Amino acid sequence: MWRMSWSTFRERWTLFAGALLTVVFGVGLVQASVMVSLGAENPRIPAGTSPREAESLREAYDGAGSLLGMTAMLACFLAVFIVGSTFAFTVAQRRADLALLRTLGGSRPQVMTLLFGEAVLLGLLGSAGGILFGIPLMWAQAYLLTSTGILPGSFAPEWDSAVLIGSVSAGVGMALTGSIAATVRAARVRPLEALREIGGAARVMTLGRWIWGVSMLALAAVMVSGEGQVDFLGAMLIAMGVSFAGAIGLSSLSPLVVPLAGHLLRPFTRFGPLAELAQANLRDGKRRAAATAAPMIVLTALVVGLMAMLGTQAKAGGMDVKRKIVGEYVVTSNGADAEKIASVPGVQTASTAVTADIVLTVTRFEDGRRLHTKVRSGILAIDPAAYQATHTLKPVSGSFDRLQGKAVIAGPGSAEEGIRTGTTAIAEVGGRKEKLKVVARMPATLENNADAFFVPNWLLTQDMIAKSEAETTVKVAPGTNPADVANRLRDLRIGKVQTVSAWADARVGRQMEQNDSVMMVLMGLSAVYAVVAIINAMVIAGTERRREFAVARLTGLSRRQVVQAALMEASGVTLIGVGLGLLVAFAALGGFLFGPSGTEILAIPWTLIVLLVLGAFGISTLTSVLTTRSATRAAPVTLAAARE
Amino acid sequence: MTYPAPHAAAPHGMPPFPQGAQPLVPPAVELQSVVRRYGAGDTAVTALDGVSIAFPPGTWTAVMGPSGSGKSTLLHCAAGLDRADEGRVVVAGRDITRAPEHILTELRRRSLGFVFQNFNLVGALTAEQNVALPMRLAGVRVDRRQVRAALADVGLGDRGRHRPRELSGGQQQRVAIARAIVTRPAVLFADEPTGALDSRSARTVLGLMRRVVDAPVPQDGGPSQCVVMVTHDPVAAAAADAVVFLRDGRLVDRLIGASARDVADRLATLED
């Protein structure tokens, strides 16, 4: 059986090429991510770094670690997905061969051994390639992380030979896991199929596809129907749920849905016989059309759905920030200069929040256990009275008025951390330690990275405040022209003067950038895989169609016309795939429309959609033309007579 | 259809397997009142309608009939590839009518050989590997000499290392026959074995099948081999010992030692 696996692999390597590439890429990514994570595990913090900088360095390393973890997991998941579709395709194509094995006395376990043997070979070859590919990839990843500013330039990944065992296990694991479904299907091939093309061979919609597809679509439908009745958080969850469930459901049902959607392309058949042929082929070649459209559906639905969701969250966060501020301007300066703002004519209230460079040890409650955590960032020193005058957010427990003496308030950024009112926190301010009481707790807001703690500004020394970064919210006195006040503030030349709206947008923009760089890495990776899956499906289908193309040419089509018809078909499939994906994405965003803010907060990533559509058509056009040209290279008569 | 029957002196006259005239040795394959229906309700089709027939060892029977007469279904049921709805199927002394999958697999390994119209060789394997495949699947140690001898028997001793695509259609079919007989199965089922061949290659293939049937009883005392062949070709059918005719799922006639012309005439009347 092993020898046969090897022979099949060698004979049909073109079918496995895409899957092999995927495993190479997957193993390479896993290995590189492990190496870079190892390097990031013990961050080198240069001596003399301030506690706050050291904390942000640690956070950066932590963030990089989890980003790499997600990358590796996503790579594994997608590799399994592509290996799975490749094996499903080869099994469908080799039904007669497998039936023949059964006729010659092969048992079901033997057929399974054959396919698992092929999967192990694929895994081993892929691991070998992946181990080599992982080395340059490791440096590329490290470069990406440092150049995008996620990690400091001093970072270097670490090599550990033990990772090789992990790489091989990952490669073989991906290949074996991916091949399970197809192998089980192969074992069910009946010997009779060797003699006649019968039933099973034509069946594309398997029971598994039905179950997955229908249940996922039903789930998506239930979520969509609930869109009118939920709050913002609910809408976020629905957007994520519908994107995933819709994408999985539609891609599972793609052999049914794609040809059905092909009916919508009927008007195009008026453009002549080639268009007619293309449309008929699209509807007839269910497996082929579905295999190409499925990755497009998944990619479009997830990328557009999730990006729009995150964009909307940021936009809503910005709106939230603006809504909760009573004031016109925000001035960014240092603490010393901020003190000049209150005396500017026309300023009614100036509320300064200084970034406090202190370490706070807080008590948290998690699952009934008491935990102590050190917090170094997101701590603001404020003047409680002024802050209340310019900010409307009210605590859920305790009150701002109690921020007197040695006290601290848990801000919206630590609302989910399990901090209770009445507990104590130890603050390290400069060299001394202060015991503070948590006097109030703020509710969570929509903003990511919201302020974590508020301490009264008298806790810091004048010197500390003077040097720290400060943001002052300015409320203009009634009857004064805000623009005049803004000009007077600018005349002070102490820092940046922005309207509340511009300041909030910039603040959200910074968060978006962080979101974007993480999402770009993950989505970019998914896109690479989707492209491999699409090319893979088209190449396999193209090779499979040599005979069909030859017959078409013998019927009177020129080679150019065959290429054109195939291209039209591929474009039709792309249109359907991307269209269905967008349908899912837009269905996912419905919850925000029905919400209190309506379209105001909806951030649809139009540029991304345009790029995605162009990319999908570009790739399918290129692949279709190249594969059809290569499949029609030989003289038609030699192919039409040939049998598999 | 001008090529002569390959074996002019075939041992015709062997009991043509009618019911009630059972030969002394038990039949290699026997169908008893077999019924096979496809579909349900108004679209139901009865492919086999109470067929009873026995194929004794050392005989070669051709099964003929118009399209849709049930000849392929008969072959599939007899070989355990399809299940009878009613009746019994006995192969090599074993009732396989309701046999589970692993018993059927075992049966295919030990007692059955298949030759198909489109050869069905494994494209990735060489001729030798193709011939050795049934033994390897059965977990039997592959005797290279035995494999080479089987290929030499079909006149392809020098083509063992060629892959199917490097062989002509006739040569591929000969490899398929070598593969089917290398384990000396009790029954060789052939589905249109000459259907895709030119007349010269067809003659060679028919000659090989005749040799299978006429081979002396093996020393280990096993039965001689039986061939059941479905064909459209009167010339191929005339090379067999007996020809049975099916129409609408029923056995309607049998000819023994008939010429190609007789077979063709009989078939023509059935198709009318």
Interface residues (C-beta under 8 A of the other chain):
Chain A: M1 R3 M4 S7 T8 R10 E11 R12 A96 D97 L100 L101 R102 T103 L104 G105 G106 S107 R108 Q110 R190 P191 L192 A194 L195 R196 R643 E644
Chain B: S72 H76 L81 D82 E101 H102 T105 E106 R108 R109 R110 F114 F116 N118 N120 V122 G123 A124 L125 Q129 L133 P134 R136 L137 A138 R179 D191
